Amino acid sequence: MRLRAVAAVLTGVALLATVTACGDDEKTGSDDVVTIDITIKDGKVDPSGDRVKVDAGQPVDLVVTADEPGELHIHSDPEQQLEYDAGTTTLPIAIDRPGVVAVESHELDQVIVQLEVR
């Protein structure tokens, strides 16, 4: 009788571990939007090379506040070029492949932020 009880407990633990593992495997990323505020003024940009962790496919809003229009380069695959106006512009992006993706301004020759995509 005692052996059956132990077997039942072990079976339950194994089943719970399997269900938990399956739940973790199904999670592919977050739907929460990551907002990155970027300020470009008088030829200077903030942030300057910060690294931000995001999940593959997770939506990211680059909120650019600038004193004149310009363009951001996203070094993803494929690369993206996103224009912004003077004032505040929100640029939505999502990166599907894991890796580190640089967001930079070629005009200012500066990396603004690095997205660490997991």
N, C-alpha and C positions, 0 to 999 in steps of 0.2 A: 504494500500500500504506500509506504513511504517513497519508494522508487518511482511510482506513478505520479506522486505529487511533485517530486523534483523534476521529472520529465515535463510535466505540464507547465511548471514555472519557467523552465529553460525554453520551451517552445514559445511561451508568451513573450519572453525577453527577446528571442530571435525575431519574432514577428514584429514587435515594436521597433527594433533596430532596422528592419527592412522597410517598414512604413516610413520611419523618419528619414532614412537615406533616400528613398524615392522622392519625398517632399523636397529635400535639398537639391536633388538633381533637376527638378522641374523649374526651379527658380533661375531664370536666365538674366535677370537684371531688374533694376528698379524703374518704375514709371515716374518717380519723383523727379521734378525738373531741378537741375543744378543751375543756379544763376551765378554768373561770373561778371562782376562789374569792372569795366575797363574805362579809365579816364585818359584822354589824350588832349593835352593842352600845352601850348607854347613849345611844341616839338618834344615833349616828354610824355612818357606813358607810365601808368600805374595800373596793374602790377607789372613787375619786371622779372619774368622768368619763374614765377611761382608754379608749383606742381599741384594739380588738383586730381584726385582719384574719382573716376566715374566707372560705371558698369557699361559693358558693351551694349550699344543700342539705347542707352539712357539719354533722354532729352537734356540738352544743355542750351541755355539761353546766354549768349554773349551780349551784355547790355553795354553798348559803347556810348559814352558821353564825350563829344569831341568839339573842339573850337573850329574845325574845318572838315570838309568831307575827306574820305580816304578809303583805304581798302585793307582788309585783313586777309592773310594767307593761312589756310589750314592745311598743314602737310600730312594729309590723310591719303588713303588710296580709294578713290582718286582724289587728287588735290582739289581744294576749293578756294575760290577767291570771292570774298564777300565785301560788297561796298557798303559804306555807312555815310550818312549825311552829317552836316554840322548839327549840333543838338544831341538828342538821345535817340539811338536806334537799337532795336532788339533784333539780334541775329540768331534764330534757332538752328541748332545743328544736332546731329547724333552720329557717333562713330561706332561702327559695327565690329571692327576688328581690334582685338587686344594689341596693346603696345603703347608707346609714348608718342603722342601727336603734338607737334609744336604749332602754336597759334602765334603768328608774328606779323610785324609791319615791315615790309621791304623798304618803304619810304624812310622809316626811322632806323632801319637796320637793327631791329631789336626783337628778341623773343619776348612775347607778352606773357604767355602762360603755356604750360605743358600739361596736356591731358593724359593722365596715366589710366589707360582703358584696360579694365580687367574683364 
